């Protein structure tokens, strides 16, 4: 057991003169990760890479790589294959007589890392600058792990099992670093999450007045507020009004500042396209639709809106 005097000394050392607890290694690490988002010097690399990825002639495949058919990003699902294979290889490296199976799993991880990387790069090129900076470091860590595992595969194939195992564990360390950065990117910086999901939870129930119908010209985007939530209002034709959450589900761009044409709203930030009639995402990097509102005109000639089924 730790002597009481030593325990008290450790507690005292953790407390600053102003009475606040000193930052531990976990807090300092987190602050360092947060600081990466402000590393503007990385923009010299991210900007040309972004343009190169966006210029790739992927056509409809780009939407698939974003994960639009799934309704969420595809990248997190695909990374499970190489990471799972490499972790399994690491376990087998500790089991005598499992060299052949471990080599196979290392190879599976190296091969399947390619499609996972493609989806990651396509998503990365449609993010904010801060997310792209963190994402670049994530990609560097994963690239290092692929290189180490590739070298491990080559060493194992030449019968140098000891070197192969050492390179494999080094690769696993790089994968862990990349996973930590990826988790920070996804959960701390909210890359890939549905930014419109909270709308249904923060809009008060019932009907909300948006203004006299004369304020909404046909085909023009108008921004209004329902409580704390901004909404896009478009008059499509006589007595037909479309109301969608204004903040794009991809990165919170304002749809009311984008293009409205042929029954669709296009986000001005990354080009996500949403159908006005039901908010469905039909183009661009957005993988989730926009919340839509039911509308009606009251006796005073004012347009009102509410969430569906929110009586």
C-alpha positions in Angstrom: 0.0 0.0 0.0 1.1 3.6 -0.6 2.1 5.3 2.7 -0.4 8.1 3.7 2.3 10.8 3.6 3.3 9.8 0.0 -0.4 9.7 -1.0 -1.0 13.2 0.4 2.2 14.5 -1.3 0.9 13.2 -4.7 -2.5 14.9 -4.2 -0.8 18.2 -3.2 1.4 18.1 -6.3 -1.6 17.7 -8.5 -3.2 20.8 -7.1 -2.2 24.3 -8.5 -1.7 27.2 -6.1 -5.1 28.6 -7.2 -6.8 25.4 -6.0 -7.5 23.9 -9.4 -6.4 20.4 -10.3 -3.4 20.3 -12.7 -4.0 18.8 -16.1 -3.1 15.2 -16.3 -1.5 13.5 -19.2 -5.0 12.6 -20.7 -6.1 16.3 -20.6 -2.8 17.5 -22.1 -3.1 14.9 -24.9 -6.6 16.0 -25.6 -5.6 19.6 -25.7 -2.8 18.7 -28.1 -5.2 16.9 -30.4 -7.5 20.0 -30.3 -4.6 22.2 -31.2 -4.1 20.2 -34.4 -7.2 21.8 -35.8 -5.6 25.2 -35.6 -2.3 24.1 -37.3 -2.7 26.4 -40.4 0.7 25.4 -41.6 -0.9 22.0 -42.7 -3.0 23.9 -45.2 0.0 24.0 -47.6 -0.6 20.2 -47.9 -4.3 19.9 -47.4 -5.4 22.4 -50.0 -3.7 20.8 -53.1 -4.7 17.3 -51.8 -8.3 18.5 -51.5 -8.3 19.8 -55.0 -6.8 16.6 -56.4 -9.3 14.4 -54.7 -12.3 16.6 -55.8 -11.0 16.5 -59.4 -11.0 12.7 -59.6 -13.5 11.6 -62.3 -15.5 9.3 -60.0 -18.9 10.1 -61.3 -21.7 8.3 -59.5 -19.2 6.2 -57.6 -18.4 9.3 -55.5 -21.8 9.1 -53.8 -21.3 5.4 -53.1 -17.9 6.1 -51.6 -19.5 8.8 -49.4 -22.0 6.1 -48.2 -25.1 7.8 -49.5 -26.9 4.5 -50.2 -26.2 3.4 -46.6 -27.4 6.7 -45.1 -24.1 7.2 -43.3 -20.4 7.3 -44.2 -19.0 4.1 -45.6 -15.5 4.6 -44.4 -16.0 3.6 -40.7 -17.5 0.3 -41.9 -14.7 -0.6 -44.3 -11.9 0.1 -41.9 -13.1 -2.7 -39.7 -11.8 -5.2 -42.2 -8.1 -4.3 -42.2 -8.0 -3.3 -38.6 -9.7 -6.5 -37.5 -7.3 -8.6 -39.7 -4.2 -6.8 -38.2 -5.4 -7.2 -34.6 -6.1 -10.9 -35.2 -2.6 -11.2 -36.8 -1.1 -9.7 -33.6 -3.0 -12.2 -31.5 -1.8 -15.1 -33.6 1.8 -13.8 -33.5 1.7 -14.7 -29.8 0.5 -18.2 -30.5 3.2 -20.7 -31.6 2.6 -22.4 -34.9 0.3 -19.7 -36.3 2.8 -18.1 -38.6 1.0 -19.0 -41.8 -2.4 -17.7 -40.6 -0.9 -14.5 -39.2 0.8 -13.9 -42.6 -2.5 -14.4 -44.4 -4.3 -11.9 -42.1 -1.5 -9.3 -42.5 -2.0 -9.6 -46.3 -5.8 -9.3 -46.0 -5.3 -6.1 -44.0 -2.9 -4.6 -46.6 -5.2 -5.4 -49.5 -8.4 -4.2 -47.9 -6.9 -1.0 -46.6 -7.0 0.4 -50.2 -10.9 0.7 -50.5 -11.1 1.9 -46.9 -8.6 4.6 -47.8 -10.5 5.7 -50.9 -13.7 6.3 -48.9 -11.8 8.2 -46.3 -10.1 10.5 -48.8 -13.4 11.3 -50.6 -15.0 12.2 -47.2 -12.0 14.1 -46.1 -12.0 16.4 -49.1 -15.5 17.7 -48.2 -14.9 18.8 -44.6 -14.0 22.0 -42.8 -10.4 23.2 -42.7 -10.0 22.1 -39.0 -11.3 18.6 -39.7 -9.1 18.3 -42.7 -6.0 19.1 -40.7 -6.7 16.4 -38.1 -7.8 14.1 -40.9 -4.4 14.6 -42.7 -2.5 13.4 -39.6 -4.9 10.5 -39.3 -4.1 9.5 -42.9 -0.4 9.8 -42.3 -0.7 7.4 -39.3 -2.7 4.9 -41.3 -0.3 5.2 -44.3 2.6 4.4 -41.9 0.7 1.4 -40.6 0.1 0.1 -44.2 3.7 0.5 -45.0 4.8 -1.3 -41.9 2.4 -4.1 -42.5 3.4 -4.3 -46.1 7.0 -4.7 -45.0 5.9 -7.3 -42.4 4.1 -9.3 -45.1 7.3 -9.2 -47.3 9.5 -10.3 -44.4 7.2 -13.1 -43.5 7.0 -14.3 -47.1 10.8 -14.6 -47.1 10.8 -16.7 -43.9 11.9 -13.9 -41.6 9.1 -14.4 -39.1 10.8 -12.5 -36.2 11.2 -9.4 -38.3 7.7 -9.8 -39.6 6.3 -9.9 -36.2 8.3 -6.9 -35.0 7.1 -4.9 -38.0 3.6 -6.1 -37.4 3.5 -4.8 -33.8 5.0 -1.5 -35.0 2.2 -1.3 -37.6 -0.4 -2.1 -34.9 1.0 0.8 -32.9 0.6 3.1 -35.9 -3.0 1.8 -36.4 -3.8 2.6 -32.8 -2.5 6.2 -33.2 -4.5 6.6 -36.4 -7.6 5.2 -34.7 -7.3 7.7 -31.9 -7.0 10.5 -34.4 -10.0 9.1 -36.4 -12.1 8.9 -33.2 -11.1 12.5 -32.4 -12.1 13.6 -35.9 -15.4 11.7 -35.8 -16.6 12.4 -32.3 -14.8 15.5 -31.0 -14.9 17.3 -34.4 -18.2 15.7 -35.6 -16.9 14.8 -39.1 -19.4 12.6 -40.9 -22.2 13.0 -38.4 -25.7 14.1 -39.3 -25.8 17.8 -38.3 -29.6 17.9 -38.8 -30.4 15.1 -36.4 -31.1 17.3 -33.4 -33.8 19.2 -35.2 -36.6 16.8 -34.2 -35.5 17.1 -30.5 -35.3 20.9 -30.2 -38.2 22.2 -32.3 -41.2 22.7 -30.0 -44.4 20.7 -30.9 -47.3 22.4 -32.6 -47.7 24.9 -35.3 -45.3 27.9 -35.7 -46.0 31.1 -37.6 -43.4 31.9 -40.2 -44.9 35.1 -41.6 -47.5 36.4 -44.0 -47.6 34.4 -47.2 -46.9 37.6 -49.2 -43.4 37.5 -47.8 -42.5 34.4 -49.8 -42.0 34.9 -53.5 -42.2 31.8 -55.8 -38.9 30.0 -56.2 -37.0 32.2 -53.8 -35.3 31.0 -50.6 -36.3 32.6 -47.4 -34.8 31.9 -44.0 -37.0 31.9 -40.9 -36.7 30.7 -37.3 -38.7 28.1 -35.4 -37.6 28.6 -31.9 -33.8 28.2 -32.1 -33.9 26.3 -35.4 -33.4 28.1 -38.8 -35.6 26.8 -41.6 -35.6 27.2 -45.3 -39.0 28.4 -46.8 -39.7 28.1 -50.6 -42.9 28.8 -52.4 -42.9 26.3 -55.2 -46.2 27.3 -56.8 -49.6 28.9 -55.7 -50.4 27.7 -52.2 -47.6 25.1 -52.2 -44.8 25.8 -49.7 -41.8 23.7 -48.8 -40.1 24.1 -45.4 -36.9 22.3 -44.6 -34.3 22.6 -41.8 -31.9 25.2 -43.1 -28.6 23.8 -41.8 -27.3 21.1 -44.1 -27.0 17.7 -42.6 -23.5 17.4 -43.9 -21.6 20.4 -42.4 -24.3 22.8 -41.4 -24.1 25.1 -44.4 -27.1 27.4 -44.9 -29.4 26.0 -47.6 -31.2 29.4 -47.9 -27.9 30.9 -49.2 -27.6 28.2 -51.9 -29.3 27.5 -55.2 -33.0 26.7 -55.4 -34.0 25.2 -58.8 -36.3 22.5 -60.3 -37.6 21.4 -56.9 -34.1 21.0 -55.3 -32.0 23.0 -52.8 -28.2 22.9 -53.2 -25.9 23.6 -50.2 -23.4 26.4 -51.1 -20.6 24.9 -49.0 -20.0 21.4 -50.5 -22.8 21.0 -53.1 -25.1 18.6 -51.3 -28.5 18.5 -53.1 -31.8 18.0 -51.3 -35.3 17.4 -52.7 -37.7 20.1 -51.5 -40.7 17.9 -51.3 -39.3 15.5 -48.8 -35.8 16.7 -47.9 -34.2 13.6 -49.5 -30.4 13.9 -50.2 -29.9 13.1 -53.9 -26.4 14.5 -54.5 -23.2 15.7 -52.9 -21.5 14.4 -49.8 -24.5 14.5 -47.5 -25.6 11.0 -46.4 -28.6 12.1 -44.4 -31.8 13.9 -45.6 -33.0 17.3 -44.3 -35.9 17.3 -41.8 -39.1 18.6 -43.5 -42.1 20.4 -42.0 -45.8 20.2 -42.7 -47.3 23.6 -43.7 -50.6 25.4 -43.6 -52.1 28.9 -44.0 -54.0 30.3 -41.0 -57.1 32.5 -41.1 -54.9 35.6 -41.0 -53.0 34.6 -44.2 -49.9 33.6 -42.4 -47.8 30.5 -43.3 -47.4 28.1 -40.4 -45.2 25.0 -40.1 -44.6 22.1 -37.8 -42.7 18.9 -37.7 -44.7 15.9 -39.0 -46.7 14.2 -36.2 -45.7 17.0 -33.8 -49.2 18.0 -32.7 
